[in-house]
Amino acid sequence: MSSPKGTEGVRSWHFILHTQDPLTPEQSDVLDGLDAFADGDVGLEERPGVYSLFTCFVEASTLTEAIADALARFEQLPGVLVRSVELSEYSLDYNGMATDSVVSLEDRRLPG
C-alpha cells in the first residue's frame, strides 16, 4: 500500500492504531492472508481477549498520508474498527516531533 507518487520528501512515520475490540480468531486468520499487511509496515500486537493494536512504520510524505494509508488497509479486514491513533513518546521522537513543549506527565509536576 505504500506507493507514494515520488520519493522526494518521503519518509517513514511511526504511530500506533488501537482497535475498538480485540481481534477474534477469525479476524486474525483473515489478517494472516492479507497482502496489505504482509509488508510489515503495519504489525499486529495483541493480548488475545484483552487488546489488539497495530504498530505502524509507514512511508509517506506526511504523517496524515501515512495514517490514511494504514487505515485504508483495514477495509480488507471485516469487522475491525480502529478507535484511535496514538503518537507515543517514542513516536514523537522517531517522527522528529518531540520538542520542549511536548513533555510526559511525569515531567509536568507542579513546583512545591
C-alpha positions in Angstrom: 0.0 0.0 0.0 2.9 2.3 0.5 3.2 3.6 -3.1 3.9 7.4 -3.0 4.0 9.2 -6.3 7.6 10.2 -5.9 10.4 9.7 -3.5 11.1 13.3 -2.7 10.1 14.1 0.9 9.0 10.5 1.6 10.0 9.3 5.0 9.0 6.7 7.5 6.4 7.6 10.1 5.7 5.8 13.4 2.3 5.7 15.1 0.0 3.2 16.8 -3.5 2.2 15.8 -5.8 0.9 18.6 -8.7 -1.3 17.6 -12.1 -0.9 19.2 -12.1 -4.6 20.3 -9.6 -7.4 20.3 -9.4 -9.3 17.1 -11.4 -12.5 17.0 -9.6 -15.7 16.0 -11.5 -15.5 12.6 -10.3 -11.9 12.0 -6.7 -13.0 12.9 -6.9 -15.8 10.3 -8.1 -13.3 7.7 -5.3 -10.9 8.6 -2.7 -13.6 8.1 -3.8 -14.0 4.5 -3.9 -10.3 3.5 -1.3 -8.9 1.3 -2.0 -5.3 2.6 -0.4 -6.4 5.9 2.3 -8.6 4.5 5.0 -6.0 4.1 5.4 -5.5 7.8 4.6 -1.7 7.7 1.6 -2.3 9.9 2.1 -5.1 12.5 -0.3 -6.6 15.0 0.5 -6.7 18.7 -2.1 -8.4 20.8 -3.0 -10.0 24.0 -5.9 -12.3 22.9 -9.2 -11.3 24.5 -7.7 -8.2 26.1 -6.4 -5.8 23.3 -5.2 -5.6 19.8 -3.1 -2.7 18.4 -1.1 -2.2 15.3 2.4 -0.6 15.4 3.0 1.3 12.2 6.1 2.3 10.3 4.6 3.7 7.1 6.4 5.6 4.4 4.7 8.8 3.1 5.3 12.5 2.5 3.3 13.5 5.6 2.1 11.9 8.8 -1.5 12.4 7.7 -0.8 10.4 4.5 0.9 7.7 6.4 -2.1 7.3 8.8 -4.6 7.3 5.8 -2.5 4.6 4.1 -2.6 2.4 7.2 -6.3 3.0 7.8 -7.1 2.1 4.2 -5.7 -1.4 4.8 -8.4 -2.1 7.3 -11.1 -2.0 4.6 -9.9 -5.5 3.8 -10.3 -6.7 7.4 -14.1 -7.0 8.0 -15.4 -6.0 11.4 -12.2 -4.4 12.7 -12.7 -0.8 13.7 -9.8 1.5 14.6 -10.8 3.6 17.5 -7.7 5.8 17.9 -4.3 6.8 16.6 -1.6 7.2 19.2 1.6 9.2 19.0 3.6 7.8 21.8 6.7 9.4 23.3 8.7 7.1 21.0 6.6 8.1 18.0 7.2 11.8 18.7 10.9 11.2 18.9 11.0 8.9 15.9 9.0 11.3 13.8 11.2 14.3 14.9 8.2 15.9 16.6 9.5 15.9 20.2 10.1 19.4 21.5 10.5 21.1 24.8 6.7 21.8 24.8 5.8 18.2 24.4 6.6 16.5 27.8 5.4 13.4 29.6 3.1 13.7 32.6 6.0 12.8 34.9 7.8 16.0 33.7 4.8 18.2 34.4 5.0 18.2 38.2 4.0 21.4 39.8 6.6 23.1 41.9 6.2 23.0 45.7 
